[in-house]
């Protein structure tokens, strides 16, 4: 069948450079030939990355693809992959139910849902030890940024709490069809050794989101909007802004909020 038409509504930009596809495929660690790792490719498109994953003997590759035209193309060109390819929305999948208790994730992620994909990884952090994704460069920078930077935000803090994040390499616009208007980048997330944060994890997420909700304001004002004024009690971070706090600082702040809310 003919090539798949890129659909703007799905944020599709098909990678055409085989060297970059190979480089992305080899950026993900594998198991062994005797005990291969289970890997899910999100958004397989026309299989440019899939073909290199299928060549690896240390991984078993599964696919999630929402576009029926792409699914048809993949069935025609990679019949051996068809039984492990699911037509559906990755964001709505129950990963544990479908793939079990350990799953690595890889993909040339659609820009319009890349943040949602990372939130999904975060929700499944107990079963996802590693994730390699090509995303918009500015999002990649944001994920990997340390505290104190303007790009550092909600996703930076939440992902860095449970993953070590590495910005691997930048990818130019011309290696895609159609070319996006921005540069891309590949990042790798590897689960760190934090099993549980030293605070209420749901409250931690609320505190981080509230802190960045009004990121130009001091934390005193941002948290007041979400939790009230704590009866006039103050924390040492209240005169700071959200982007100045590390993951450990947010854990400390969460503990304080829990005691004082």
C-alpha positions in Angstrom: 0.0 0.0 0.0 1.0 3.6 -0.5 2.7 5.7 2.3 0.5 6.9 5.1 -0.7 10.5 4.9 0.4 12.6 7.9 -2.6 13.8 9.9 -2.3 17.2 11.5 -5.0 16.3 14.1 -2.8 13.5 15.3 0.3 15.6 15.4 2.0 13.3 12.9 5.5 14.1 11.6 7.1 11.0 10.1 10.8 10.6 10.7 12.6 9.9 7.4 16.2 9.7 8.5 17.1 6.0 9.1 20.4 6.8 11.0 18.4 8.9 13.5 15.8 6.1 13.8 18.6 3.6 14.5 20.2 5.9 17.0 16.8 6.2 18.9 16.3 2.5 18.8 19.7 1.8 20.3 19.3 4.5 23.0 17.0 2.2 25.0 18.6 -0.5 27.1 17.6 -4.1 26.6 17.5 -7.3 28.5 19.3 -10.4 27.1 18.6 -12.8 24.2 17.5 -15.3 26.8 15.4 -12.8 28.8 14.4 -10.0 26.4 12.8 -6.8 27.8 9.2 -6.0 26.8 9.1 -2.6 24.9 6.1 -0.6 23.8 6.5 1.7 20.9 4.0 4.6 21.1 2.9 5.8 17.7 4.6 3.5 15.2 3.6 5.5 12.1 5.2 3.8 9.1 7.6 1.7 11.2 10.8 3.7 10.6 11.8 3.2 14.3 9.9 -0.1 14.6 12.1 -1.9 12.0 15.3 -1.2 14.1 13.5 -2.4 17.3 12.4 -5.6 15.6 16.1 -6.3 14.7 17.1 -6.4 18.3 17.1 -9.8 20.0 17.3 -8.3 23.6 13.8 -6.8 23.4 10.3 -7.9 22.3 8.6 -5.0 20.7 4.9 -4.2 21.0 3.1 -1.2 19.4 0.3 1.2 20.2 -1.0 3.1 17.2 -4.2 5.2 17.1 -4.2 5.8 13.3 -6.0 3.0 11.4 -4.2 3.9 8.2 -0.8 3.4 9.9 -2.0 0.1 11.4 -2.9 -1.1 7.9 0.5 -0.1 6.6 2.3 -1.8 9.4 0.3 -5.0 8.9 1.3 -5.0 5.2 5.0 -4.2 5.7 5.8 -5.9 9.1 3.4 -8.9 9.3 5.5 -10.5 12.0 4.8 -7.4 14.2 1.0 -7.5 13.6 0.1 -9.8 16.5 1.8 -7.4 18.9 0.4 -4.2 17.5 -2.7 -2.7 19.2 -4.9 -0.2 17.4 -5.9 2.3 20.1 -5.1 5.3 22.2 -2.0 4.8 24.4 -3.3 7.4 26.9 -6.4 5.3 27.6 -4.7 1.9 27.9 -4.4 0.0 31.2 -0.7 -0.7 30.8 -0.4 -3.2 33.6 -3.5 -5.2 32.5 -2.3 -5.3 28.8 1.5 -5.7 29.3 2.2 -7.0 32.8 4.4 -5.6 35.5 7.4 -4.4 33.5 7.4 -2.4 30.3 9.8 0.0 28.7 8.4 2.7 26.5 9.9 4.3 23.3 8.6 6.4 20.5 8.7 9.4 18.2 5.9 11.0 20.3 3.3 13.3 18.7 4.1 16.8 19.9 0.5 17.6 20.9 0.4 14.8 23.5 4.0 14.4 24.6 3.4 15.9 28.0 0.4 13.6 28.5 2.5 10.6 27.5 5.0 11.5 30.2 2.2 11.9 32.8 1.1 8.4 31.8 4.6 7.1 32.3 4.6 8.8 35.7 1.3 7.2 36.7 2.9 3.8 35.8 6.3 4.5 37.3 6.1 1.2 39.3 6.2 -0.8 36.0 8.0 1.5 33.6 11.8 1.4 34.4 12.8 3.3 31.3 11.4 5.6 28.6 13.1 7.0 25.4 11.2 9.5 23.4 11.7 12.1 20.7 9.8 15.2 21.5 9.7 18.9 20.8 13.1 20.4 21.9 11.7 22.9 24.3 9.8 20.2 26.1 12.9 18.0 26.3 14.9 20.9 27.8 12.2 21.5 30.3 12.2 17.9 31.5 15.9 17.8 32.0 16.4 21.3 33.5 17.7 21.8 37.1 16.0 24.2 39.6 16.5 27.9 39.0 15.8 27.8 35.2 12.9 29.5 33.5 12.1 26.2 31.7 11.9 24.2 35.0 8.3 23.4 35.7 5.6 21.0 36.9 6.7 18.1 34.7 10.4 18.7 35.5 9.8 18.3 39.2 7.4 15.4 39.0 9.5 13.4 36.6 12.8 14.2 38.3 11.3 12.9 41.6 11.2 9.3 40.2 13.4 9.3 37.1 16.9 10.3 36.1 16.5 12.3 32.9 19.1 12.6 30.2 18.9 14.9 27.1 20.5 12.7 24.5 20.6 14.7 21.2 18.9 17.3 19.1 17.2 16.6 15.8 16.7 19.1 13.1 13.4 19.9 11.2 14.4 18.6 7.8 14.4 14.9 8.7 10.6 14.7 9.0 7.7 14.6 6.6 6.1 17.0 6.9 8.8 19.1 8.6 7.7 20.5 12.0 8.2 24.2 12.7 10.5 23.5 15.6 13.5 21.4 16.5 13.1 18.0 18.2 15.2 16.2 20.8 15.6 12.7 22.2 15.4 12.2 26.0 15.9 9.1 28.1 14.2 8.6 31.5 15.6 5.9 33.8 13.8 5.0 37.0 15.8 6.2 40.0 16.0 4.2 43.3 13.2 6.2 45.0 10.4 3.8 45.8 8.4 6.2 47.8 8.8 9.9 48.5 9.1 10.9 52.1 5.7 12.6 52.1 2.1 12.1 50.9 2.7 11.6 47.1 -0.7 12.8 46.0 -0.4 15.9 48.1 3.2 16.4 46.7 1.7 16.5 43.2 -0.9 19.0 44.3 1.7 21.2 46.0 3.9 21.2 42.9 1.0 22.0 40.6 -0.3 24.8 42.9 3.3 26.2 43.3 3.7 26.6 39.5 0.1 27.6 39.0 1.1 31.2 39.5 4.8 30.8 38.8 5.6 34.6 38.9 4.3 34.9 42.4 6.0 33.9 45.6 5.0 30.5 47.0 3.1 32.2 49.8 0.6 33.5 47.3 0.5 30.4 45.0 -0.1 28.0 47.9 -2.6 30.4 49.6 -4.8 30.2 46.5 -4.8 26.4 46.7 -4.8 25.7 50.5 -5.8 28.9 52.3 -3.5 31.1 54.4 -2.4 28.4 56.9 -3.7 30.7 59.7 -0.8 33.1 59.2 2.0 30.4 59.7 5.0 30.8 57.4 7.5 28.4 55.8 11.0 29.4 54.9 10.3 28.8 51.2 7.3 31.2 51.2 9.3 34.2 49.9 10.7 32.1 47.0 9.3 31.2 43.6 8.5 27.6 42.5 11.3 27.3 40.0 13.9 27.8 42.8 12.9 24.6 44.7 14.4 21.2 44.1 12.5 17.9 44.4 13.8 17.6 48.0 12.6 21.1 48.8 9.1 20.3 47.5 9.1 17.1 49.6 9.9 19.3 52.7 7.2 21.8 51.7 4.6 19.0 51.2 5.4 17.7 54.7 4.8 21.2 56.1 1.6 21.7 54.2 0.3 18.3 55.4 1.0 19.4 59.0 -0.5 22.8 58.7 -3.4 22.6 56.3 
